[in-house]
Amino acid sequence: MSIVVDLAELAEALGRHPTAYLLLAGDERPHVGEVEVSMRGDVLVVAAPGRTARRVLPQRPSVTLLLPPTESGGYALVVDGEATLAGDELHVEPSHAVLHRRPRPGSPPSATGCGNDCQPLS
């Protein structure tokens, strides 16, 4: 389950996650690629998207950015949004984001009730 969070916190959260993966609907199967992502205003900017992204995004603009945790047991940042090609960049307008990790043995139930250990960004 995803938790809608304050998207104004995304720029700060991006700084804590140096690696990002772009997940999108490919031609015959889902496609994943490692990307460089930054924030410009309210838009996530993916520098130099690959061939598959350039080919399929005009028809299938819904994407997810997965930024894995930097330490064992840490939270992954998951951002969903709509992507558009803009020259040599991919612009993603985020619709929602969540910090997520699977429950650990003995961890208390999530205060948000999502069934996993999901946390809002703020």
Contacts in CASP RR format, 6 or more apart in sequence:
PFRMAT RR
TARGET T0000
AUTHOR 0000-0000-0000
METHOD contacts of the structure
MODEL  1
MSIVVDLAELAEALGRHPTAYLLLAGDERPHVGEVEVSMRGDVLVVAAPG
RTARRVLPQRPSVTLLLPPTESGGYALVVDGEATLAGDELHVEPSHAVLH
RRPRPGSPPSATGCGNDCQPLS
1 113 0 8 1.000
1 114 0 8 1.000
1 115 0 8 1.000
1 116 0 8 1.000
1 118 0 8 1.000
2 78 0 8 1.000
2 80 0 8 1.000
2 96 0 8 1.000
2 98 0 8 1.000
2 114 0 8 1.000
2 118 0 8 1.000
3 96 0 8 1.000
3 98 0 8 1.000
3 112 0 8 1.000
3 114 0 8 1.000
3 118 0 8 1.000
3 119 0 8 1.000
3 120 0 8 1.000
4 96 0 8 1.000
5 96 0 8 1.000
5 97 0 8 1.000
5 98 0 8 1.000
5 99 0 8 1.000
5 120 0 8 1.000
5 121 0 8 1.000
5 122 0 8 1.000
6 120 0 8 1.000
6 121 0 8 1.000
6 122 0 8 1.000
7 42 0 8 1.000
7 94 0 8 1.000
7 96 0 8 1.000
7 97 0 8 1.000
9 121 0 8 1.000
9 122 0 8 1.000
10 39 0 8 1.000
10 44 0 8 1.000
10 79 0 8 1.000
10 94 0 8 1.000
10 97 0 8 1.000
10 121 0 8 1.000
11 39 0 8 1.000
11 41 0 8 1.000
12 121 0 8 1.000
13 67 0 8 1.000
13 77 0 8 1.000
13 97 0 8 1.000
13 99 0 8 1.000
13 121 0 8 1.000
14 37 0 8 1.000
14 38 0 8 1.000
14 39 0 8 1.000
14 44 0 8 1.000
14 67 0 8 1.000
14 77 0 8 1.000
16 70 0 8 1.000
16 77 0 8 1.000
17 67 0 8 1.000
17 68 0 8 1.000
17 69 0 8 1.000
17 70 0 8 1.000
17 76 0 8 1.000
17 77 0 8 1.000
18 70 0 8 1.000
19 34 0 8 1.000
19 67 0 8 1.000
19 68 0 8 1.000
20 34 0 8 1.000
20 35 0 8 1.000
20 36 0 8 1.000
20 37 0 8 1.000
20 46 0 8 1.000
20 65 0 8 1.000
20 66 0 8 1.000
20 67 0 8 1.000
21 32 0 8 1.000
21 33 0 8 1.000
21 34 0 8 1.000
21 35 0 8 1.000
21 65 0 8 1.000
21 66 0 8 1.000
21 67 0 8 1.000
21 68 0 8 1.000
22 32 0 8 1.000
22 33 0 8 1.000
22 34 0 8 1.000
22 35 0 8 1.000
22 46 0 8 1.000
22 49 0 8 1.000
22 53 0 8 1.000
22 63 0 8 1.000
22 64 0 8 1.000
22 65 0 8 1.000
22 90 0 8 1.000
23 30 0 8 1.000
23 31 0 8 1.000
23 32 0 8 1.000
23 33 0 8 1.000
23 63 0 8 1.000
23 64 0 8 1.000
23 65 0 8 1.000
23 66 0 8 1.000
24 30 0 8 1.000
24 31 0 8 1.000
24 52 0 8 1.000
24 53 0 8 1.000
24 56 0 8 1.000
24 57 0 8 1.000
24 60 0 8 1.000
24 62 0 8 1.000
24 63 0 8 1.000
24 64 0 8 1.000
24 83 0 8 1.000
25 31 0 8 1.000
25 56 0 8 1.000
25 60 0 8 1.000
25 62 0 8 1.000
26 52 0 8 1.000
26 56 0 8 1.000
26 60 0 8 1.000
27 52 0 8 1.000
27 55 0 8 1.000
27 56 0 8 1.000
31 52 0 8 1.000
31 53 0 8 1.000
31 56 0 8 1.000
33 50 0 8 1.000
35 46 0 8 1.000
35 47 0 8 1.000
35 49 0 8 1.000
35 65 0 8 1.000
35 90 0 8 1.000
36 46 0 8 1.000
36 47 0 8 1.000
36 48 0 8 1.000
37 44 0 8 1.000
37 45 0 8 1.000
37 46 0 8 1.000
37 47 0 8 1.000
37 65 0 8 1.000
37 67 0 8 1.000
38 44 0 8 1.000
38 45 0 8 1.000
38 47 0 8 1.000
39 45 0 8 1.000
42 93 0 8 1.000
42 94 0 8 1.000
43 91 0 8 1.000
43 92 0 8 1.000
43 93 0 8 1.000
43 94 0 8 1.000
44 65 0 8 1.000
44 79 0 8 1.000
44 91 0 8 1.000
44 92 0 8 1.000
44 93 0 8 1.000
44 94 0 8 1.000
45 89 0 8 1.000
45 90 0 8 1.000
45 91 0 8 1.000
45 92 0 8 1.000
46 53 0 8 1.000
46 65 0 8 1.000
46 83 0 8 1.000
46 89 0 8 1.000
46 90 0 8 1.000
46 91 0 8 1.000
46 92 0 8 1.000
47 88 0 8 1.000
47 89 0 8 1.000
48 88 0 8 1.000
48 89 0 8 1.000
49 57 0 8 1.000
49 85 0 8 1.000
49 89 0 8 1.000
49 90 0 8 1.000
53 83 0 8 1.000
53 90 0 8 1.000
54 85 0 8 1.000
57 63 0 8 1.000
57 83 0 8 1.000
57 84 0 8 1.000
57 85 0 8 1.000
57 90 0 8 1.000
58 85 0 8 1.000
61 82 0 8 1.000
61 83 0 8 1.000
61 84 0 8 1.000
62 80 0 8 1.000
62 81 0 8 1.000
62 82 0 8 1.000
62 83 0 8 1.000
63 80 0 8 1.000
63 81 0 8 1.000
63 82 0 8 1.000
63 83 0 8 1.000
63 92 0 8 1.000
64 78 0 8 1.000
64 79 0 8 1.000
64 80 0 8 1.000
64 81 0 8 1.000
65 77 0 8 1.000
65 78 0 8 1.000
65 79 0 8 1.000
65 92 0 8 1.000
66 76 0 8 1.000
66 77 0 8 1.000
66 78 0 8 1.000
67 76 0 8 1.000
67 77 0 8 1.000
67 78 0 8 1.000
67 79 0 8 1.000
68 76 0 8 1.000
69 75 0 8 1.000
69 76 0 8 1.000
69 101 0 8 1.000
73 101 0 8 1.000
73 104 0 8 1.000
74 101 0 8 1.000
75 99 0 8 1.000
75 100 0 8 1.000
75 101 0 8 1.000
75 117 0 8 1.000
75 119 0 8 1.000
76 99 0 8 1.000
76 100 0 8 1.000
76 101 0 8 1.000
77 97 0 8 1.000
77 98 0 8 1.000
77 99 0 8 1.000
77 100 0 8 1.000
77 121 0 8 1.000
78 97 0 8 1.000
78 98 0 8 1.000
78 99 0 8 1.000
78 100 0 8 1.000
79 92 0 8 1.000
79 94 0 8 1.000
79 96 0 8 1.000
79 97 0 8 1.000
80 94 0 8 1.000
80 95 0 8 1.000
80 96 0 8 1.000
80 97 0 8 1.000
81 92 0 8 1.000
81 93 0 8 1.000
81 94 0 8 1.000
81 95 0 8 1.000
81 96 0 8 1.000
82 92 0 8 1.000
82 93 0 8 1.000
82 95 0 8 1.000
83 90 0 8 1.000
83 91 0 8 1.000
83 92 0 8 1.000
83 93 0 8 1.000
84 90 0 8 1.000
84 91 0 8 1.000
84 93 0 8 1.000
85 91 0 8 1.000
97 121 0 8 1.000
98 118 0 8 1.000
98 119 0 8 1.000
98 120 0 8 1.000
98 121 0 8 1.000
99 118 0 8 1.000
99 119 0 8 1.000
99 120 0 8 1.000
99 121 0 8 1.000
100 116 0 8 1.000
100 117 0 8 1.000
100 118 0 8 1.000
100 119 0 8 1.000
101 116 0 8 1.000
101 117 0 8 1.000
102 116 0 8 1.000
102 117 0 8 1.000
103 110 0 8 1.000
103 115 0 8 1.000
103 116 0 8 1.000
103 117 0 8 1.000
104 117 0 8 1.000
107 117 0 8 1.000
109 115 0 8 1.000
110 116 0 8 1.000
110 117 0 8 1.000
110 118 0 8 1.000
110 119 0 8 1.000
112 118 0 8 1.000
112 119 0 8 1.000
112 120 0 8 1.000
END
